Amino acid sequence: MLTIKKPECLKGIKLRSPTLTVKGFVVSCADNANGAVTRKFDWGNALIDAVITSGLTFFSTLGGGTVAGLSCISGVEVAMVAAFTQFFVFLALKRGIVQTKET
């Protein structure tokens, strides 16, 4: 499904590439005068990305702890702390704690 936010902004304005979200493709457009993009933060997409990276962090930490010789309980505790930390750090980065350079 292709969703175009504010179809009236498509006339005479350069389109940005479509973004795949949980609700389908979203096309945002930029104003040629000041380059501002009219777009809201996509929480659904950010949460899915954060869960995926946190899962990878959990299982890689669990595997590393097992190889290092941690007990089962200690390994799970360490992996949970690493996964929760990764989850919130990733959400903060997606939300915009670090500003990207505009070219």
Secondary structure, DSSP 8 states (H G I E B T S, - for coil): -EEES-GGGGTTS-B---EEETTEEEE-BB-TTT--B-----HHHHHHHHHHHHHHHHHHHHHHHHHHT--HHHHHHHHHHHHHHHHHHHHHHHHTSS-----
